[in-house]
């Protein structure tokens, strides 16, 4: 069974026996999940040979892949040296990830550094456009995905990530729905109507095709007045994930979703998202049949 929206964990499932991405892919298949986001969040140290082995294993088991690039990327770095290092982290993650068979490269785009967001946007846009152009000239065609961020000090509102996607070919947003909820800091962005409005915004700006090749992040989250504090398991969180999944179904969303949850709920929450999505999808099909 292949779902329109394929679910998996961000990082190796915490129940994976052994270590390494090959084992994580095999265990993802055994769990009945369909996607794996490889977490190169601190560094990218994998060899080309290992990337080729990852690619072959994912194809063997029918597991789609994405990459989470290192956290230490900031397209609004304040010194030339830091910008060069930041650029290289994203380039390396994209090159190696593409070789490993990943179709999506997720990254945290920037910090405002107390600057006006309207002034930060063109700098991030120009820097990202240059990097994507360089990757395309090398034949790296994976989609580069700036992630919506959960803290108010970080560049990464839904509108910013969608606008980057409009301005730069080869870029689409990674919508982290928990981050959008947390960023408000007041418990809003947590209703079907608000989820539907966000999907409508993506469709209106980027076209229907953008909803047919999404990559999302899903989780529970704790937040305060300045946004995100930490990820939470679903049974401790307030996010109305059933309404969110129903919005995905109603808008015909297709693609992949990586689930982030703390140990020991990592796998359980991914399976809960997948099972709930399938239940709601089945109910939708039954209604259509009537």
C-alpha positions in Angstrom: 0.0 0.0 0.0 1.4 3.4 -1.0 -0.4 6.4 0.5 -0.7 9.8 -1.2 1.0 11.2 1.9 3.9 9.0 3.0 4.9 9.1 6.7 8.2 8.4 8.5 10.5 9.6 11.2 13.0 12.5 11.1 16.2 10.7 12.0 16.5 6.9 12.3 13.5 5.4 14.1 14.5 5.1 17.8 13.7 1.4 17.8 16.2 0.7 15.0 18.4 -2.3 15.9 22.0 -1.5 15.1 23.2 1.9 13.7 23.5 3.7 10.4 21.2 4.8 7.7 21.0 1.4 6.0 19.7 -0.2 9.2 17.2 2.7 9.6 15.8 2.2 6.1 15.4 -1.5 6.6 13.7 -0.9 10.0 11.4 1.8 8.5 10.2 -0.8 6.0 9.7 -3.4 8.8 7.6 -0.9 10.8 5.3 -0.3 7.8 6.3 3.3 7.4 7.2 4.7 3.9 9.6 7.6 4.4 12.8 8.4 6.2 14.3 11.8 6.8 18.0 11.4 7.2 19.2 13.7 10.0 22.6 15.2 9.0 21.9 17.9 11.6 25.3 18.4 13.0 27.6 17.6 10.0 27.7 15.7 6.7 30.5 13.2 6.9 29.2 10.4 4.7 31.2 9.0 1.8 30.0 8.8 -1.8 30.1 5.0 -1.6 27.8 5.0 1.4 25.5 7.5 -0.3 25.2 5.0 -3.3 24.5 2.2 -0.8 21.8 4.3 0.9 20.2 5.0 -2.5 20.2 1.4 -3.5 18.7 0.2 -0.2 15.9 2.8 -0.3 15.0 1.8 -3.8 15.0 -1.9 -2.8 12.6 -1.3 0.0 10.5 1.4 -1.6 11.4 4.0 1.0 11.4 7.7 0.0 14.1 9.9 1.5 14.7 13.4 2.5 17.7 15.1 4.2 17.7 17.5 7.1 20.8 19.6 6.6 22.9 20.8 9.5 21.4 23.2 11.9 24.3 25.7 11.5 23.1 27.2 8.3 22.3 30.9 8.3 21.7 32.7 5.0 21.8 36.0 7.0 25.3 35.3 8.5 26.9 38.5 9.7 30.5 37.9 8.5 31.8 36.7 5.2 33.6 33.8 6.9 30.4 32.5 8.6 28.5 32.9 5.3 31.0 30.8 3.4 30.9 28.1 6.1 27.1 28.2 6.1 26.8 28.0 2.3 29.1 25.0 2.3 27.0 23.1 4.8 23.9 23.5 2.6 25.8 22.7 -0.6 27.3 19.5 0.9 24.1 18.3 2.3 22.4 18.8 -1.1 25.1 17.1 -3.1 25.5 14.1 -0.8 21.7 13.8 -0.2 21.0 13.8 -4.0 23.6 11.1 -4.4 21.9 9.1 -1.7 18.6 9.4 -3.6 16.9 12.1 -1.5 14.4 14.3 -3.4 14.1 17.0 -0.7 16.8 18.9 1.3 15.4 20.6 4.4 17.2 23.4 6.2 16.7 26.1 8.7 17.1 29.3 6.6 18.3 32.2 8.8 18.2 34.3 11.9 16.9 37.9 11.8 19.7 39.0 14.2 17.3 41.7 15.5 17.1 43.2 11.9 13.9 44.1 10.2 12.5 41.0 8.5 11.7 43.0 5.4 15.4 43.8 5.1 16.5 40.3 5.8 14.3 38.7 3.1 16.2 40.0 0.0 19.5 38.9 1.5 18.2 35.4 2.2 16.6 35.2 -1.3 19.7 36.3 -3.1 22.0 34.0 -1.2 19.6 31.0 -1.6 19.1 31.8 -5.3 22.9 31.7 -5.8 23.3 28.4 -4.0 20.4 26.7 -5.9 21.8 28.0 -9.2 25.2 26.5 -8.3 23.6 23.1 -7.4 21.6 23.1 -10.7 24.7 23.8 -12.7 26.2 20.6 -11.1 23.1 18.5 -12.0 21.8 18.4 -8.4 18.0 18.5 -8.9 16.7 17.8 -5.4 14.2 20.3 -4.2 15.7 22.7 -1.6 13.2 23.3 1.2 13.5 26.2 3.7 11.6 25.1 6.8 9.0 27.2 8.6 10.5 28.0 12.0 8.9 28.0 15.5 10.8 30.9 17.2 10.0 34.5 16.5 13.7 35.4 16.3 14.1 33.1 13.3 13.5 33.8 9.6 10.9 31.3 8.5 7.2 32.4 8.5 4.9 30.6 6.1 4.8 33.7 4.0 8.6 34.0 3.8 9.1 30.4 2.9 6.4 30.5 0.3 7.7 33.7 -1.2 11.2 32.2 -1.5 9.6 29.3 -3.4 7.9 31.7 -5.8 11.1 33.7 -6.3 13.5 30.8 -6.8 12.9 27.9 -9.1 13.8 24.6 -7.4 12.7 25.8 -4.0 9.6 24.7 -2.1 8.7 25.1 1.6 9.0 22.5 4.2 6.0 23.4 6.3 6.5 22.4 9.9 3.0 22.6 11.2 4.0 22.4 14.9 6.4 25.3 14.4 3.6 27.5 12.9 1.4 26.7 15.9 4.3 27.5 18.3 5.4 30.7 16.6 2.1 32.4 17.4 2.8 31.7 21.1 -0.9 32.1 22.0 -2.4 28.7 21.1 -3.8 29.9 17.7 -3.0 28.3 14.3 -4.6 25.1 15.6 -8.0 24.8 13.8 -9.1 23.3 10.6 -9.9 26.7 9.2 -6.4 28.0 9.9 -4.8 24.8 8.4 -7.0 25.2 5.3 -6.1 28.9 5.0 -2.4 27.9 5.0 -2.9 25.3 2.3 -4.9 27.8 0.3 -2.1 30.3 0.6 0.4 27.8 -0.8 -1.9 26.8 -3.6 -2.7 30.4 -4.5 0.9 31.5 -4.6 2.7 28.4 -5.9 -0.1 26.6 -7.8 -1.9 23.3 -7.3 1.3 21.3 -8.2 2.9 22.5 -4.9 0.3 20.6 -3.0 1.0 17.5 -5.0 4.7 17.3 -3.9 4.8 18.5 -0.4 7.3 17.7 2.4 5.9 18.5 5.9 7.2 18.1 9.5 4.6 17.0 12.1 4.8 16.7 15.9 3.4 18.0 19.1 5.2 21.0 20.6 5.6 23.1 23.7 5.7 26.9 23.3 5.8 30.2 25.1 5.5 33.9 24.2 8.6 33.7 22.0 7.6 30.5 20.2 8.9 27.0 20.3 10.4 25.5 23.4 10.6 21.7 22.6 8.9 18.9 20.7 6.3 16.9 22.7 4.7 13.5 22.2 1.2 13.8 20.8 -0.4 12.6 24.0 1.1 15.6 25.8 0.5 18.2 23.1 -2.5 20.4 22.2 -2.1 20.3 18.4 -5.3 19.2 16.7 -3.6 16.7 14.3 -6.8 15.0 13.2 -8.1 18.3 11.9 -4.7 18.9 10.2 -4.8 15.5 8.5 -8.3 16.1 7.4 -7.3 19.3 5.8 -4.5 17.4 3.9 -7.1 15.0 2.6 -9.6 17.7 1.6 -7.0 19.6 -0.3 -5.7 16.5 -2.1 -2.2 16.9 -0.6 0.4 14.4 -1.8 4.1 13.9 -0.8 6.0 13.1 2.3 5.9 13.9 6.0 8.6 13.5 8.7 7.5 13.1 12.3 9.6 14.5 15.1 8.9 13.3 18.6 11.0 12.7 21.7 12.1 9.2 22.9 10.3 6.9 23.5 7.4 8.2 21.3 9.3 8.7 18.1 8.0 5.6 16.3 4.6 5.5 18.0 3.7 9.1 16.9 4.8 8.4 13.3 2.6 5.3 13.3 -0.3 7.3 14.9 -0.1 10.0 12.2 -0.1 7.3 9.5 -2.9 5.2 11.0 -5.1 8.3 11.6 -4.5 9.5 8.1 -5.4 6.2 6.7 -8.6 6.0 8.8 -9.7 9.5 7.7 -8.8 8.7 4.1 -10.9 5.6 4.2 -13.8 7.5 5.6 -13.4 10.0 2.8 -13.5 7.3 0.2 -16.6 5.8 1.8 -18.3 9.1 1.6 -17.3 9.5 -2.0 -18.7 6.1 -2.7 -22.1 7.0 -1.2 
